[in-house]
Amino acid sequence: MKERSARIKKLAVMAMLVALSIVLVWLIHFPIFAVVPFLEYDPADIPILIGTFAYGPLAGIALTVVASLIQGFTVSAQSGVMGIAMHIFATSTLVLAAGCIYKFRHTRRGAVLALACGTLAMTGAMLVFNHFLTPLFITPDLADSAAVAANRAYVDTLLFPAIAPFNLIKAGANSIVTFLVYKVVSRYIIHGEAQIWAGKKHLSSET
């Protein structure tokens, strides 16, 4: 019974984190560099990172996929299939790297290392994604190899001046906020210590 209750609570918390991620991307989104206005910062990865630290990297990837699909068909519908694929690829890399490290180094230093490595991993992964896949998404006719090559050459001019720093800033900012709020969120929402404390206080007042 306790295991079932724990599973239900976990699913409920994960659903809440997905909903929070969608609300955050709806409320807060803005470009960082004018040269790439289509790349917007949003704090949607913060709830996903919190879920990753609480439940592990596989849960983080599940949160990423669900949140990305819902966002891609609702608040971020203008980004299309490319936006969904980009979000899944980027955030999955972030949570997989951060989640695996934090799983084995469950300390404050471990959290810092995990988030730093996740930020670097996401930045590197998006360089690869944008070089190889973005030209395919933005070329109407993939049979036109010259157009694909031209689009790849254009995207490559943006990799280090804009795309790499954008991902460093986005993942870095979300990682910093996650580090600052995780313990509080974990204590009161993930583990429910506030409810336990309230229950103890209620019992003590009756004795």
C-alpha positions as CSV (number, residue, x, y, z in Angstrom):
1,M,0.0,0.0,0.0
2,K,2.8,2.4,0.9
3,E,4.6,1.6,-2.4
4,R,1.4,2.3,-4.4
5,S,0.9,5.6,-2.5
6,A,4.5,6.6,-3.2
7,R,4.1,5.8,-6.9
8,I,0.9,7.9,-7.0
9,K,2.6,10.8,-5.2
10,K,5.6,10.6,-7.6
11,L,3.3,10.7,-10.7
12,A,1.4,13.6,-9.2
13,V,4.6,15.6,-8.5
14,M,5.9,14.8,-12.0
15,A,2.6,16.0,-13.5
16,M,2.8,19.2,-11.5
17,L,6.4,19.7,-12.7
18,V,5.4,19.3,-16.3
19,A,2.5,21.8,-15.8
20,L,4.9,24.3,-14.2
21,S,7.4,23.9,-17.0
22,I,4.6,24.7,-19.5
23,V,3.4,27.7,-17.5
24,L,7.0,29.1,-17.2
25,V,7.7,28.9,-20.9
26,W,4.4,30.6,-21.6
27,L,5.0,33.4,-19.1
28,I,8.8,34.0,-19.6
29,H,10.5,33.8,-23.0
30,F,12.7,36.3,-24.7
31,P,15.7,36.3,-27.1
32,I,19.2,36.9,-25.7
33,F,21.0,37.8,-29.0
34,A,19.5,39.9,-31.7
35,V,21.3,37.9,-34.4
36,V,19.3,34.8,-33.4
37,P,15.9,36.1,-32.2
38,F,14.4,32.6,-32.8
39,L,16.5,31.2,-29.9
40,E,14.7,32.4,-26.8
41,Y,15.5,32.0,-23.2
42,D,12.9,30.3,-21.0
43,P,13.0,28.8,-17.5
44,A,11.1,25.7,-18.6
45,D,14.0,23.4,-17.8
46,I,14.1,24.3,-14.1
47,P,11.1,22.1,-13.0
48,I,12.6,19.3,-15.2
49,L,16.0,19.6,-13.5
50,I,14.2,19.5,-10.1
51,G,12.4,16.3,-11.1
52,T,15.7,14.9,-12.4
53,F,17.5,15.5,-9.1
54,A,14.5,14.1,-7.1
55,Y,13.8,11.0,-9.2
56,G,16.8,10.3,-11.4
57,P,17.9,10.9,-15.0
58,L,15.3,8.5,-16.6
59,A,12.5,10.4,-14.9
60,G,14.1,13.6,-16.1
61,I,14.1,12.4,-19.7
62,A,10.4,11.3,-19.4
63,L,9.6,14.8,-18.0
64,T,11.5,16.3,-20.9
65,V,9.6,14.4,-23.6
66,V,6.2,15.0,-22.1
67,A,6.8,18.7,-21.5
68,S,8.3,19.2,-24.9
69,L,5.4,17.5,-26.7
70,I,2.7,19.5,-24.8
71,Q,4.6,22.7,-25.2
72,G,5.2,22.0,-28.9
73,F,1.5,21.7,-29.6
74,T,0.3,24.5,-27.3
75,V,2.3,27.5,-26.0
76,S,5.3,26.9,-28.4
77,A,3.3,25.7,-31.4
78,Q,5.0,28.2,-33.7
79,S,8.3,26.4,-33.3
80,G,6.9,23.3,-35.0
81,V,8.5,19.9,-35.1
82,M,12.0,21.4,-35.1
83,G,11.3,23.1,-31.8
84,I,10.0,19.9,-30.2
85,A,13.0,17.9,-31.5
86,M,15.4,20.6,-30.4
87,H,13.9,20.9,-26.9
88,I,13.9,17.1,-26.4
89,F,17.5,16.8,-27.6
90,A,18.9,19.7,-25.6
91,T,17.1,19.1,-22.3
92,S,17.6,15.4,-22.4
93,T,21.3,15.9,-22.8
94,L,21.2,18.4,-19.8
95,V,19.2,16.1,-17.5
96,L,21.0,12.9,-18.5
97,A,24.5,14.4,-17.7
98,A,23.4,16.2,-14.6
99,G,21.1,13.4,-13.3
100,C,23.7,10.7,-13.7
101,I,26.4,12.7,-11.8
102,Y,24.0,13.8,-9.0
103,K,22.8,10.2,-8.6
104,F,26.2,9.1,-7.5
105,R,27.4,12.4,-5.9
106,H,24.4,13.3,-3.8
107,T,26.0,16.4,-2.2
108,R,26.0,20.2,-2.7
109,R,29.4,19.9,-4.5
110,G,28.0,17.0,-6.5
111,A,25.0,19.2,-7.5
112,V,27.3,22.0,-8.6
113,L,29.5,19.5,-10.6
114,A,26.3,17.9,-12.1
115,L,24.8,21.1,-13.2
116,A,28.1,22.4,-14.6
117,C,28.7,19.3,-16.6
118,G,25.0,19.3,-17.8
119,T,25.4,22.8,-19.0
120,L,28.6,22.0,-20.9
121,A,27.0,18.8,-22.3
122,M,23.9,20.6,-23.5
123,T,26.0,23.3,-25.2
124,G,28.2,20.8,-27.0
125,A,25.2,18.7,-28.0
126,M,23.4,21.7,-29.5
127,L,26.5,22.5,-31.6
128,V,26.2,19.0,-33.1
129,F,22.4,19.3,-33.5
130,N,22.6,22.6,-35.2
131,H,25.4,21.6,-37.6
132,F,23.9,18.3,-38.7
133,L,20.1,18.5,-38.2
134,T,19.0,22.2,-38.3
135,P,19.9,22.5,-42.0
136,L,17.6,19.5,-42.7
137,F,14.7,21.1,-40.8
138,I,15.0,24.5,-42.6
139,T,15.5,23.2,-46.1
140,P,12.1,22.7,-47.9
141,D,13.5,20.1,-50.4
142,L,16.0,17.7,-48.9
143,A,16.8,16.4,-52.3
144,D,18.3,19.8,-53.1
145,S,21.8,19.0,-51.8
146,A,23.1,22.5,-52.7
147,A,20.4,24.1,-50.6
148,V,21.2,21.8,-47.7
149,A,24.9,22.7,-48.0
150,A,24.1,26.4,-48.2
151,N,21.9,26.3,-45.1
152,R,24.5,24.3,-43.2
153,A,27.2,26.9,-44.1
154,Y,24.8,29.6,-42.8
155,V,24.1,27.8,-39.6
156,D,27.8,27.1,-39.0
157,T,28.5,30.9,-39.1
158,L,26.2,31.2,-36.0
159,L,27.5,28.2,-34.0
160,F,30.2,29.9,-31.9
161,P,29.2,33.6,-32.0
162,A,25.6,32.9,-31.0
163,I,24.4,29.4,-30.6
164,A,27.1,28.2,-28.1
165,P,26.9,31.3,-25.8
166,F,23.1,31.1,-26.0
167,N,23.0,27.6,-24.7
168,L,25.7,28.3,-22.1
169,I,23.6,31.2,-20.8
170,K,20.3,29.4,-20.9
171,A,21.4,26.2,-19.3
172,G,23.7,28.0,-16.9
173,A,20.9,30.3,-15.7
174,N,18.4,27.5,-15.3
175,S,21.1,25.4,-13.4
176,I,21.8,28.2,-11.0
177,V,18.1,28.7,-10.2
178,T,17.7,24.9,-9.8
179,F,20.6,24.8,-7.3
180,L,19.2,27.7,-5.3
181,V,15.6,26.3,-5.0
182,Y,16.0,22.5,-5.1
183,K,16.4,21.9,-1.4
184,V,13.4,23.9,-0.5
185,V,11.3,22.4,-3.2
186,S,12.5,18.9,-2.4
187,R,11.8,19.3,1.3
188,Y,8.3,20.6,1.0
189,I,7.0,19.2,-2.2
190,I,9.0,16.1,-3.2
191,H,9.4,14.6,0.3
192,G,6.6,16.4,2.0
193,E,8.5,17.2,5.2
194,A,6.2,20.2,5.8
195,Q,3.2,17.8,6.0
196,I,5.1,15.4,8.3
197,W,6.1,18.4,10.6
198,A,2.5,19.6,10.6
199,G,1.3,16.1,11.5
200,K,3.8,15.8,14.4
201,K,2.7,19.3,15.7
202,H,-0.9,18.2,15.5
203,L,-0.2,15.1,17.5
204,S,1.8,16.9,20.1
205,S,-1.0,19.4,20.6
206,E,-3.4,16.6,21.3
207,T,-1.2,14.9,24.0
